[in-house]
């Protein structure tokens, strides 16, 4: 459970730092990676 919380917090930091970037690749890439990581952490084990 603690590991899932750490992954969620790190994903939130990734979104917060990359979402306001002017380049769409970094903006949406950070969001996609964060969501994928959270989903894998929760449902993967």
C-alpha positions in Angstrom: 0.0 0.0 0.0 2.8 2.4 0.9 4.5 1.7 -2.4 1.3 2.6 -4.3 1.1 5.9 -2.5 4.7 6.7 -3.4 4.0 5.9 -7.1 0.9 8.1 -7.1 2.8 11.0 -5.5 5.7 10.7 -8.0 3.2 10.6 -10.8 1.5 13.7 -9.5 4.9 15.5 -9.4 5.6 14.4 -13.0 2.3 15.8 -14.2 2.7 19.0 -12.2 6.2 19.6 -13.7 5.4 18.6 -17.3 1.8 19.7 -17.9 2.5 23.4 -18.3 5.3 22.9 -20.8 4.8 24.5 -24.2 5.8 21.4 -26.1 2.9 19.0 -26.6 5.1 15.9 -26.6 6.4 16.7 -23.1 3.0 17.9 -21.8 1.0 14.9 -22.9 3.9 12.4 -22.6 4.3 13.2 -18.9 0.5 12.7 -18.4 0.5 9.4 -20.3 3.5 8.1 -18.4 2.0 9.1 -15.1 -1.4 7.5 -15.7 0.2 4.3 -17.0 2.5 4.1 -14.0 -0.3 4.6 -11.5 -2.5 2.0 -13.3 0.3 -0.5 -13.5 1.1 0.0 -9.8 -2.5 -0.4 -8.7 -3.6 -3.3 -10.9 -0.2 -4.9 -11.4 0.4 -6.1 -7.9 
